[in-house]
Amino acid sequence: MGSVYRARDMHFPNVAKLVAVKEMINLAPDPLVRQTIVQNFEREANILATLHHPSIPRIYDYFSHNDHSYLVLEFIHGKDLEAVLNDTNGFLPEDQIISWAVQLCDVLAYLHDHKPDPIIFRDMKPSNVMINQNGDVMLVDFGIAKTFQSGQKGTMIGTEGYSPPEQYRGEATPLADIYSLGATLHHAATRRDPRLEPPFSFAERPIRRINPNISVEFEAVINTALQYNPGDRFPNASAMKEALINVARKTGALSKITSALPVSSGGIKPLWSFKCEDEIRGTPVLHQGALFIGCYDNNLYALNAADGQFQWKYATEGGIVSRPLVYDNNVFFGSEDYRLHVISARTGKVAWTYYTEGKIYSSPRIADGHIFFGSEDQYLHAVNVSSGRAVWKLLSDAPIYSSPLVANELVYFGTESGSFYALDFRGETKWRFQAKRAITSSPVNKGQAVYMASLDSTLYALDAISGWAIWKFRLGKGSISSPALADDFIFVGASDGFIYCIDARTSKEVWRFRTENQVGSSPVVYKDSVYCGSADGFMYCLEYRTGRLRWKFETQGPITGSPAVFDDIVYFGSTDHHVYALFA
């Protein structure tokens, strides 16, 4: 027996911090049954304590008193999907149901990918799906969720009508949650409660016969999830989410559901932060447990990536924006003091330096025994990686802030005059492309195409061998952001405040996400998310296929550098003088 109460956390007497208190009253007379009930309640607390997802309520506390056990949870302002359905006249719009379905797939994928063991929710149904005041979903009641062990039978438990046939046999796998989600979506689309129908009889109640407003494509997705044989369903929640997104793309609903997807901007605490003496405008790099990042206090810092503890710093005579590069246990980076510095990654002691005639903002690249980087002196420098001696240098037509790309046995880079060069490893120009304004953006490539952005408000795709333009995409304003690639998508920021996603095959816009200021930071893709900072001071985490905001973290200054993401942790610096580490 149990209840859920709305309560106030009196640890904060000056503010009304509301929480949900879930109470379990244990009146079982059998001592073994009593012990099992308490263990199950503790299991829910332990599972929740390991989860960090915007669609799962946070747990604050767990305690027992006499025969009562309590969970203290994040309070969700809203009502559950069952109540939403009961309070609605007519049918819910398909766009709205798909929006919730995508979010539920996202949280199921998170649970099923949980480490060290997947978590099976086992009780997906409308009454366990809360719709908060922003219209976003929150998955509640993990009372029968369990970690999944392959080949291990469990309890015959769940909710009749929503549970798949194998769950009745105690064989719940991640595919059981797929079925239950399909049943939940069938209920949402038809308003027919499966608990009032014979089990596994959804095929006898075709969705479009009940609700003709549902598209054929969406009906097909739900029917696939509801297949009796687990092997005939979607193989995982991510595949089902992708199918839903494709439905939204076909029906024209993608832009509508993107704006309605969940936002989690508050309550994110960094794993650690480290304060430097001045602004951090560049990008960090990780190597063997150490994080290296430059700062405008003229130092390159080495920090312990696990806890942010200071290891050492190396002083230059100018600010450092160049992203460090680690090669052969040395760290290579440029500085405003006109020098390329090479220091030991372990000790921070100098190995050698290379002088140019201008400030170095370009980040070095290494290939074929050479270090390539640009300088404000207008030269693209090629330096021997072992001796530090110049091999050659090419005089361009303007300062070089772009970091070179080495691919196809060529070196690509842009200049502040708008020229884009392709050189061979001898320093000879193979071709040159002219944009209308500066190219500060660093190029990336995939296959036969090279991509870069310009201050002329254009994202370019050029043929890597000939330099001919394959396509051009018009941005709202100029860009110094370097593109990022994932699958067939290109991500780039612009000074109009948007982060863009472009289809690399068609040059069509897939989505755009608005920040509150210019986006000079370059996006980074990790797993199914894209991370990018903005001059508004926020680091954004977006789902890369839809552009929906998963979370944002506020710093106290513009973010101009790019993040580094490794092992589910995102590292970045801000002009507020801090380096941050957050859960990705």
C-alpha positions in Angstrom: 0.0 0.0 0.0 1.3 3.4 -0.8 0.7 7.1 -1.4 2.5 10.0 -3.0 2.5 13.4 -1.2 3.4 16.9 -2.3 5.7 18.2 0.4 8.0 21.1 1.2 11.7 20.6 1.8 12.4 22.5 5.1 16.1 22.4 4.6 15.4 25.6 2.5 13.2 27.7 4.9 13.4 30.9 2.8 12.1 29.3 -0.4 9.2 27.0 -1.1 11.1 24.0 -2.5 8.5 21.4 -3.3 9.3 17.7 -3.4 7.3 14.5 -3.9 7.3 12.0 -1.0 6.5 8.5 -1.9 5.3 6.4 1.0 5.2 2.6 1.3 3.3 1.1 4.2 4.5 -2.4 5.0 1.7 -4.3 6.8 2.5 -7.8 5.5 2.3 -10.3 8.4 4.9 -12.7 7.0 8.5 -11.6 7.9 9.9 -12.8 4.6 7.3 -10.9 2.6 8.0 -7.8 4.7 11.7 -8.1 4.0 11.1 -8.6 0.3 8.8 -5.5 0.2 11.5 -3.3 1.9 14.2 -4.7 -0.4 12.1 -3.9 -3.5 11.6 -0.3 -2.2 15.3 0.0 -1.6 15.9 -1.3 -5.1 13.9 1.6 -6.5 15.9 4.1 -4.5 19.2 2.5 -5.6 18.2 2.5 -9.3 17.0 6.1 -9.2 20.2 7.2 -7.5 22.3 6.0 -10.5 20.2 7.8 -13.1 20.8 11.2 -14.6 18.3 12.0 -17.4 16.0 15.1 -17.9 13.0 12.8 -18.2 13.6 10.9 -14.9 12.9 12.6 -11.6 15.9 13.1 -9.3 16.0 11.4 -6.0 16.9 13.5 -3.0 16.6 11.1 0.0 15.5 7.7 1.2 14.5 6.7 4.8 12.3 4.4 6.9 10.3 4.9 10.0 8.6 2.0 11.8 6.5 0.2 9.1 6.8 3.1 6.6 9.4 3.7 4.0 9.9 6.9 2.0 11.4 8.2 -1.1 11.9 12.0 -1.5 11.8 12.8 -5.2 11.8 15.8 -7.6 8.3 17.2 -7.7 6.7 17.2 -11.1 4.3 20.0 -11.8 1.7 18.5 -14.1 -0.5 15.4 -14.5 -0.1 11.9 -15.9 -0.9 10.9 -19.5 -3.9 8.9 -18.4 -5.4 12.0 -16.8 -4.6 14.0 -19.9 -6.4 11.5 -22.0 -9.4 11.4 -19.7 -9.6 15.2 -19.6 -9.4 15.6 -23.4 -12.4 15.9 -25.7 -11.7 14.1 -29.0 -8.3 12.9 -30.0 -4.9 14.3 -29.2 -2.9 15.7 -32.2 -0.5 13.2 -33.8 2.3 15.8 -33.5 1.9 15.9 -29.7 1.9 12.1 -29.4 5.0 11.7 -31.5 6.8 14.4 -29.5 6.1 12.5 -26.3 6.9 9.2 -28.0 10.3 10.4 -29.1 11.1 11.5 -25.5 10.0 8.2 -24.1 12.2 6.4 -26.6 15.0 8.6 -25.5 14.6 7.7 -21.9 14.2 4.0 -22.6 17.4 4.0 -24.7 19.1 5.7 -21.7 17.8 3.0 -19.4 18.6 0.1 -21.7 22.2 1.4 -22.2 22.7 1.8 -18.5 26.1 0.6 -17.2 27.1 -1.8 -15.8 23.7 -3.5 -16.4 20.7 -2.4 -18.6 17.5 -1.4 -16.7 14.1 -2.7 -17.8 11.3 -0.4 -16.8 8.7 -3.2 -17.0 5.7 -0.9 -16.4 5.3 1.6 -19.2 1.7 2.9 -19.2 0.0 6.3 -19.4 -0.3 6.6 -15.6 3.5 6.3 -15.3 4.1 9.0 -17.8 3.9 12.5 -16.3 3.4 15.5 -18.5 5.0 18.5 -16.8 4.0 22.1 -17.0 6.2 22.6 -20.1 4.4 19.8 -21.9 7.4 17.4 -21.6 7.4 13.8 -20.4 8.8 12.5 -17.1 8.9 8.7 -16.5 7.8 7.9 -12.9 7.4 4.9 -10.6 10.5 2.7 -10.9 9.0 0.3 -8.3 9.2 -2.8 -10.6 12.1 -1.7 -12.7 15.0 -4.2 -12.6 18.5 -4.6 -13.9 18.6 -7.0 -16.9 20.6 -10.2 -16.8 20.6 -12.1 -20.1 19.0 -15.6 -19.7 17.7 -14.9 -16.2 13.9 -15.3 -15.6 12.2 -12.8 -13.4 8.8 -12.3 -11.7 5.6 -12.4 -13.7 4.9 -8.7 -13.1 3.6 -5.7 -15.0 0.2 -4.2 -16.0 -2.3 -6.3 -18.0 -3.0 -4.9 -21.4 0.3 -3.0 -21.6 2.7 -5.9 -20.9 3.9 -8.2 -23.7 3.4 -11.9 -23.7 6.9 -12.8 -22.7 6.6 -10.6 -19.6 3.8 -12.9 -18.4 6.4 -15.7 -18.5 8.9 -13.7 -16.4 11.1 -13.1 -19.5 11.2 -9.3 -19.7 14.0 -7.9 -21.9 14.5 -4.4 -23.3 12.1 -5.4 -26.1 9.3 -5.7 -23.5 9.5 -2.0 -22.9 9.2 -1.4 -26.6 5.9 -3.4 -26.6 4.6 -1.5 -23.6 5.5 1.8 -25.2 3.6 0.7 -28.3 0.6 -0.1 -26.2 0.8 3.3 -24.5 0.9 5.0 -27.8 -2.0 2.9 -29.1 -4.0 4.1 -26.1 -3.0 7.7 -26.6 -3.9 7.6 -30.3 -7.2 5.8 -29.9 -8.3 6.5 -26.4 -9.1 2.8 -26.0 -7.8 1.4 -22.7 -6.0 -1.9 -23.4 -6.8 -3.0 -19.8 -10.5 -3.3 -20.9 -9.7 -5.5 -23.9 -8.4 -9.1 -24.3 -4.6 -9.2 -24.0 -2.5 -8.9 -27.2 -5.6 -8.0 -29.3 -4.3 -4.7 -30.7 -4.5 -6.0 -34.3 -8.3 -6.3 -33.8 -8.4 -2.6 -33.1 -6.6 -0.9 -36.1 -5.6 2.6 -35.1 -6.8 4.4 -38.2 -10.2 2.7 -38.1 -10.7 4.4 -34.7 -8.8 7.6 -35.3 -8.5 8.4 -39.1 -6.4 11.5 -38.2 -3.4 9.3 -37.5 -1.0 8.9 -40.4 -0.3 5.6 -42.0 3.4 6.0 -41.1 2.7 6.6 -37.4 0.3 3.6 -37.3 3.0 1.4 -38.8 5.5 2.4 -36.1 3.1 1.6 -33.3 2.2 -1.7 -35.0 5.8 -2.7 -35.3 6.3 -2.0 -31.6 3.3 -4.2 -30.8 4.4 -7.3 -32.6 3.7 -10.5 -30.6 7.1 -12.0 -31.4 9.9 -9.8 -29.8 12.2 -10.4 -32.8 9.6 -8.6 -35.1 9.7 -5.4 -33.0 12.2 -2.6 -33.3 15.6 -4.0 -32.2 16.0 -1.2 -29.6 14.5 2.1 -28.5 16.9 4.2 -30.5 15.7 2.4 -33.7 12.1 3.2 -32.7 13.0 6.8 -32.1 14.6 7.1 -35.5 11.5 5.7 -37.1 9.3 8.2 -35.2 11.6 11.1 -36.4 11.3 9.8 -39.9 7.5 9.9 -39.6 7.7 13.5 -38.3 10.0 14.4 -41.2 7.6 12.9 -43.8 4.5 14.4 -42.4 6.1 17.8 -41.9 5.8 17.7 -38.1 9.5 17.6 -37.2 9.8 21.4 -36.8 6.7 21.4 -34.5 7.8 18.6 -32.3 11.4 19.9 -32.0 10.2 23.1 -30.3 8.0 21.0 -27.9 10.7 18.6 -26.8 12.1 18.8 -23.2 14.5 21.4 -21.8 16.5 20.8 -18.8 18.5 23.9 -17.9 18.5 24.1 -14.2 20.0 22.0 -11.5 23.0 20.8 -13.4 26.1 20.7 -11.2 29.6 20.3 -12.7 31.6 17.3 -11.7 34.3 19.8 -11.0 35.5 23.2 -12.1 38.9 24.8 -12.0 39.6 28.6 -11.9 42.4 30.2 -14.0 43.6 33.7 -13.8 42.1 35.0 -17.0 39.7 34.2 -19.8 39.7 30.8 -21.5 38.8 31.2 -25.2 40.3 28.0 -26.6 39.5 24.3 -26.7 40.9 21.6 -24.3 42.3 18.2 -25.3 42.5 15.0 -23.3 45.4 12.6 -23.1 46.0 9.6 -20.7 43.8 11.1 -18.0 45.1 14.7 -18.3 43.3 17.7 -19.6 45.4 20.3 -21.4 43.9 23.8 -22.0 45.3 27.3 -22.8 44.3 30.5 -21.1 44.7 34.3 -21.5 46.8 34.4 -18.4 49.5 33.1 -20.8 49.6 29.6 -19.3 48.9 26.2 -20.6 47.3 24.1 -17.8 47.5 20.4 -17.2 44.6 19.2 -15.0 43.6 15.8 -13.7 40.6 15.0 -16.0 38.9 12.9 -13.2 38.8 15.6 -10.5 40.1 18.8 -12.0 43.2 18.9 -9.7 46.1 21.0 -10.9 49.1 19.1 -12.2 51.3 21.8 -13.7 51.3 24.9 -15.9 53.6 26.2 -18.5 54.1 29.9 -19.0 54.3 31.6 -22.4 54.5 35.3 -23.1 51.1 35.6 -24.8 47.5 34.4 -24.6 46.7 30.9 -25.8 43.7 30.2 -28.0 45.3 27.4 -30.1 44.0 23.9 -29.2 46.8 21.8 -27.9 47.8 18.6 -29.7 49.4 15.7 -28.0 51.9 13.6 -30.0 54.6 11.2 -28.9 54.1 12.4 -25.2 54.6 16.0 -26.1 52.1 18.8 -26.2 52.1 21.2 -29.2 50.3 24.5 -29.2 50.6 28.1 -30.5 50.6 31.4 -28.6 50.2 35.1 -29.1 53.9 35.3 -28.3 54.5 34.3 -32.0 55.8 30.8 -31.0 54.8 27.2 -31.4 55.6 25.6 -28.1 56.4 21.9 -27.6 56.5 20.7 -24.0 56.5 17.4 -22.2 53.0 16.1 -21.5 54.2 14.5 -18.2 56.2 17.4 -16.7 55.4 20.5 -18.6 59.1 21.1 -19.4 59.9 22.7 -22.7 61.3 20.4 -25.5 61.7 23.1 -28.2 60.0 26.2 -29.6 59.5 27.5 -33.2 59.3 31.2 -33.9 57.0 32.9 -36.5 56.5 36.5 -37.3 52.9 36.7 -36.0 50.5 35.6 -33.3 49.4 31.9 -33.6 45.7 31.2 -33.2 45.7 28.3 -35.6 45.8 24.8 -33.9 48.6 22.5 -35.1 48.0 19.3 -37.1 50.6 16.5 -37.5 51.0 14.2 -40.6 53.8 12.6 -42.4 56.4 13.7 -39.8 55.3 17.4 -40.2 53.5 19.8 -38.0 51.2 22.1 -40.0 49.8 25.4 -38.6 49.0 28.9 -39.7 50.1 32.2 -38.3 49.1 35.9 -38.4 52.3 36.4 -40.4 50.3 35.0 -43.4 52.4 31.8 -43.6 51.3 28.2 -43.4 54.2 26.6 -41.7 55.4 23.0 -42.1 57.9 22.0 -39.3 59.7 18.8 -38.7 58.0 17.1 -35.7 61.3 15.8 -34.3 63.8 18.6 -34.8 61.5 21.6 -34.7 63.2 22.9 -37.9 61.2 24.5 -40.8 60.6 22.2 -43.7 58.8 24.8 -45.8 56.4 27.6 -45.4 53.8 29.0 -47.9 53.0 32.7 -48.0 49.3 33.1 -48.3 47.4 36.4 -49.0 46.3 37.1 -45.4 46.6 36.1 -41.8 45.7 32.5 -41.1 43.5 31.8 -38.1 41.9 28.7 -39.6 43.4 25.4 -38.3 44.6 23.2 -41.2 43.0 20.0 -42.2 45.2 17.1 -43.5 43.3 14.7 -45.7 43.7 13.1 -49.1 47.5 13.8 -48.9 46.7 17.5 -49.0 46.6 20.3 -46.5 43.5 22.6 -46.5 43.1 25.9 -44.7 41.4 29.3 -45.1 42.7 32.9 -44.7 41.3 36.2 -43.5 40.9 37.4 -47.1 38.5 34.6 -47.9 40.9 32.4 -49.8 40.8 28.6 -49.2 43.9 26.7 -50.2 44.8 23.1 -50.9 48.5 22.3 -50.7 50.5 19.1 -51.1 53.0 17.9 -48.6 55.8 19.8 -50.5 54.0 23.1 -50.0 52.8 23.5 -53.6 49.3 24.9 -54.2 47.0 22.4 -55.9 44.0 24.6 -56.0 42.5 27.7 -54.4 38.9 28.7 -53.8 37.7 32.3 -53.1 34.9 33.1 -50.7 33.6 36.7 -50.4 34.8 37.2 -46.8 37.2 35.8 -44.2 37.5 32.1 -43.5 38.3 31.7 -39.9 36.5 28.4 -39.7 38.6 25.2 -39.7 37.7 22.7 -42.5 36.5 19.1 -42.0 36.0 16.5 -44.7 34.1 13.4 -45.5 34.8 11.3 -48.6 35.3 13.6 -51.6 34.0 16.8 -49.9 35.6 19.4 -47.7 33.3 21.6 -45.6 34.0 25.1 -44.1 32.1 28.2 -43.2 32.9 31.9 -43.9 32.1 35.3 -42.7 30.2 35.8 -46.0 27.3 33.9 -44.3 27.9 30.7 -46.3 28.6 27.1 -45.4 30.6 25.6 -48.3 31.0 22.0 -49.6 33.9 21.8 -52.0 35.3 18.9 -54.0 38.4 17.9 -52.1 40.4 17.1 -55.3 39.4 19.9 -57.6 38.2 22.7 -55.3 34.9 23.1 -57.2 31.9 24.1 -55.1 29.5 21.1 -54.7 26.9 23.2 -52.9 26.5 26.3 -50.8 24.2 26.8 -47.8 23.2 30.3 -46.8 23.5 31.0 -43.0 21.7 33.9 -41.3 25.0 35.7 -40.7 28.7 35.1 -40.9 30.4 32.2 -39.2 33.8 31.5 -37.6 32.5 28.1 -36.3 34.2 25.0 -37.6 31.7 22.4 -38.8 31.2 19.0 -37.2 30.0 15.8 -39.0 27.8 12.9 -38.0 26.2 10.4 -40.3 25.0 12.6 -43.2 24.6 15.7 -41.1 26.8 18.8 -40.8 26.5 21.0 -37.7 27.8 24.6 -37.5 27.2 27.8 -35.5 26.8 31.3 -36.8 26.8 34.9 -35.5 23.0 35.0 -35.9 22.8 33.0 -32.7 21.7 29.7 -34.4 23.3 26.2 -34.4 22.4 24.7 -37.7 22.0 21.1 -38.9 22.4 20.6 -42.6 21.9 17.5 -44.7 25.3 16.9 -46.4 23.7 15.1 -49.3 21.1 17.7 -50.3 22.4 20.9 -48.6 18.9 21.2 -47.0 18.3 22.5 -43.5 17.3 19.7 -41.1 16.8 21.9 -38.1 18.2 25.0 -36.4 18.4 25.8 -32.7 18.4 29.4 -31.4 20.7 30.5 -28.6 20.7 34.0 -27.1 23.9 35.3 -28.7 26.5 34.7 -31.4 27.8 31.1 -31.8 31.5 31.3 -32.4 32.1 27.9 -30.7 32.5 24.9 -32.9 30.0 22.0 -32.3 31.2 18.6 -31.2 29.2 15.3 -31.7 29.3 12.5 -29.1 27.0 9.5 -29.4 23.6 10.9 -30.3 24.2 14.5 -29.0 25.8 17.6 -30.3 27.5 20.0 -27.8 28.2 23.6 -28.5 28.8 26.8 -26.6 27.5 30.3 -27.3 28.4 33.9 -26.4 25.3 33.9 -24.2 27.4 31.9 -21.7 25.6 28.6 -22.1 26.9 25.2 -23.1 24.1 23.4 -25.0 23.5 19.7 -25.4 21.2 19.0 -28.3 19.9 15.7 -29.7 21.7 15.8 -33.1 18.9 14.3 -35.2 16.1 16.6 -34.0 17.9 19.6 -32.5 15.9 19.2 -29.2 17.5 20.7 -26.2 18.5 18.0 -23.7 20.2 20.4 -21.2 22.0 23.7 -21.0 24.6 24.8 -18.5 25.2 28.4 -17.7 28.6 30.0 -17.1 29.3 33.6 -16.2 30.9 34.5 -19.5 30.8 33.9 -23.3 31.9 30.5 -24.4 34.1 30.8 -27.5 36.1 27.6 -27.5 34.8 24.2 -28.3 34.1 21.3 -25.8 36.0 18.0 -25.6 33.9 15.0 -24.8 35.3 11.7 -23.6 34.0 8.8 -21.7 30.6 10.5 -21.1 32.1 13.7 -19.7 32.2 17.0 -21.5 35.0 19.4 -20.8 35.2 23.1 -21.8 36.4 26.5 -20.8 34.6 29.8 -20.5 35.7 33.5 -20.5 34.5 33.5 -16.8 38.0 32.1 -16.1 36.8 28.5 -15.3 37.3 25.1 -16.8 34.2 22.8 -16.4 33.6 19.1 -16.4 29.9 17.9 -16.8 28.2 14.6 -17.3 27.6 14.4 -21.1 
